[in-house]
Amino acid sequence: MEEGTSKSPGHLQGTDDCQQWDPREDCDVRQILDRIADKWSLLVIALLDGRSLRFTELRRRIDGVSQRMLTVTLRQLERDGLVRRTVHPVVPPRVDYELTPLGATLHDTIEALVRWTEEHQQEIAAARDAYDRRVAAEAHLVDA
């Protein structure tokens, strides 16, 4: 096995010399950022703010997520200590998910990111429009 590679895909095993913004794949910081910054994790954390939800409720509220991806996402968040899974001893079994205190601290950061997005969405829309017009004009020149 090459130096710095992890033994299994789910195992966080980084090098001791990882620094902030280190792009190496084997860095714990990058692996954690990859996990918590994916679109499904962000949505799950946002939805669980201050409440617990059942799996089916989460799936219903997250447009476009498959059952498998939601399951994988919840397991990873639980493994990282961000989400708590509670199985209630009833028939049929009821499973609830909620943020842990650690997960709640992450929600504050996500909320700041959402605020930034809301504040700059018109600028981003204008930049996208300008880009699309420029690319279309360039394509027209190439075709001519």
PyMOL commands that set and color helices and strands:
alter all, ss='L'
color gray80, all
select helices_A, chain A and resi 28-36+39-47+55-61+67-79+101-143
alter helices_A, ss='H'
color red, helices_A
select strands_A, chain A and resi 53-54+83-88+94-99
alter strands_A, ss='S'
color yellow, strands_A
deselect
rebuild
show_as cartoon
